[in-house]
Amino acid sequence: MTKSELIDAVVASSKTPENITKKAVADIFDAIVDEIKKSVKDDGKFTVPAFGTFTKKERAAREGRNPQTGETIKIAASTTMTFKAAKDIKGFLND
């Protein structure tokens, strides 16, 4: 599902007020994503009960290989984000 398909589905949902526009839903979605990113960056994690937890993870510098040449390369340290689904989501997917 793409972002635009998600927005269309939210607008069409029976739980969404009839007068809400696609633009309003898109703006709300963007604001939510921005807040999740800020929280993970500042606090190290963001949890949505019954959905899951986004967590900041540090990756150490390491050596890798160029798949085309086999040459050893250095991969710099970086920060990434992981997601762990909540028990409710895992159960829903396994039903």
Secondary structure, 3 states (H helix, E strand, C coil): CCHHHHHHHHHHCCCCCCCCCHHHHHHHHHHHHHHHHHHHHHHCEEEECCCEEEEEEEECCEEEECCCCCCEEEECCEEEEEEEECHHHHHHHCC
